[in-house]
Each structure stands twice: as C-alpha cells, then as structure tokens.
Amino acid sequence: MHQLPEFLEHASRTPLSILIWAVSLLLQATLFISLFSRRIAGYTPFFANLVAFYFVRSLLFLLLLGHISASSYSRLYSFFLWIELLVQLCVAVDLTRWLVRTHGGWIRSNIITPIVMVAVSAISAYLIAELTPHGEVPIDRGTVFFSFYMVFFWLWTFTFHEHVSNGLVLTQGFAIYGLINIVSNIGRVRAAFYDHPARYGAWTSVLAGAYLVVVLFWLSSLKPMNGKKHSPVQQTTI
C-alpha cells in the first residue's frame, strides 16, 4: 500500500501537475498582490491571509517533496491542515458578519441560520468521512466542513437578493471550489484506499485546476475599493 507522501509525489510529478502547480503559484501571487493594489486586503484581511497561506504551502510542498522522509512530510501536511482550517474558519466568520450586517444585523433569523448551517455542515462532513473507505489517506474533515458551509452560505445569499459585491464574488468562488473539493476528496480517498496512485493524481489535478479557475474568477471579478473612510457598518461591506 502507498502512503500519503507517495501518493502526493506521484500526483505532483506528472507534466500536467507540474504545469498546474507553476501556474497556480503565479496566479496566487498575482491575486495576493491585487488584493493590496485594489485596496481589498484591508476589508478582507483573513482572505488575504488565506491566499498567502496557500501560496506559501504550495511552494514549500513543491520544494520539499522527495527531499524529506515520509513521516516528516505527513506530520508537516497534518500541521498545515490545522492552520488551513483555522484560517478558513476566520474567513467564514468574516463573510458571515459581512452578510448579516448588510442585511438587518443580528436579528433572530440571522443568528439561527448560521448556527443551522454550521450544524448541517458538521453532520455532512461527518457522514462523508464515515461513508468513505478508511485507509492510509483519510478524508480532510475540516476542509470538507468548510466547503459545505460555503455552499450553504452561498445559497443563503439568494434569500437576500444580494447585489453584486466583492463579498458575493468571494462567496461564489468558495462555493464553486467547495463543491468540487467535496467530490475530489471522496475520489482521492477511494483512489488511495484501492491503491490507485494515478487516479489519486487525476483527482488532485482536478482539484488544483478548479482552484485555478476560481482564482481567475476572483482576479476578473473583484472590484477595487475606493479607499475612503467609511462608517463601521460600511467597513464591513466588501
């Protein structure tokens, strides 16, 4: 049976994956710079942190893969998963605050809905983890939870008839990526369980390609902020 680092090494050594990885690093760096040039980073600091985190993690994994032991790589991978979950939760809270404050504030329905979405997302992530095969490569429950939450959050925006804004653009990107992430995670876990490195690499390429599409969507859709002073409520409007 292959272990996680071996699956990742196989997934990252094909010409297609190397090309995707290189383009991904370039686009992530471009997105990060654009968040500051468009004055968006000050309104969405956690999103800027998430983009920076993804860039650093991708670059580090690319440089270290094949140069450290499998056990060390697995520990580093798990460590970064916890950091990713923490930053993702901060992004989810930030977007939730934005939507609530721009649509009636913390009224009863705006308090109950996020709580229900958290509960349903947690249950969905748990069921996915329990129903998929358990092998050397477990499903990433934290990332799957965040993906479910962002999909439900995107559906919630329709109830407000939300106009086009940077907050909605970010939500749409996370929701699209979230749907693909859920399917790809299931595919990768099954591929690892049945010892198919090539299939694992294919699902990894699908996930990486989806992220590239989402980054391009953000780059083309996020609007510059005017940089003027705003009231506390307006400062939450991204």
C-alpha positions, 0 to 999 in steps of 0.5 A: 500500500502507498502512503500519503507522501507517495501518493502526493509525489506521484500526483505532483510529478506528472507534466500536467501537475507540474504545469498546474502547480507553476501556474497556480503559484503565479496566479496566487501571487498575482491575486495576493498582490491585487488584493493590496493594489485594489485596496481589498486586503484591508476589508478582507484581511483573513482572505488575504491571509488565506491566499498567502497561506496557500501560496506559501504551502504550495511552494514549500510542498513543491520544494520539499517533496522527495527531499524529506522522509515520509513521516516528516512530510505527513506530520508537516501536511497534518500541521498545515491542515490545522492552520488551513482550517483555522484560517478558513474558519476566520474567513467564514466568520468574516463573510458571515458578519459581512452578510448579516450586517448588510442585511438587518444585523443580528436579528433572530433569523440571522443568528439561527441560520448560521448556527443551522448551517454550521450544524448541517455542515458538521453532520455532512462532513461527518457522514462523508468521512464515515461513508468513505473507505478508511485507509492510509489517506483519510478524508480532510474533515475540516476542509470538507466542513468548510466547503459545505458551509460555503455552499450553504452560505452561498445559497443563503445569499439568494434569500437576500437578493444580494447585489453584486459585491466583492463579498458575493464574488468571494462567496461564489468562488468558495462555493464553486471550489467547495463543491468540487473539493467535496467530490475530489476528496471522496475520489482521492480517498477511494483512489488511495484506499484501492491503491490507485496512485494515478487516479489519486493524481487525476483527482488532485489535478482536478482539484488544483485546476478548479482552484485555478479557475476560481482564482481567475474568477476572483482576479476578473471579478473583484472590484477595487475599493475606493479607499475612503473612510467609511462608517463601521457598518460600511467597513464591513461591506466588501 
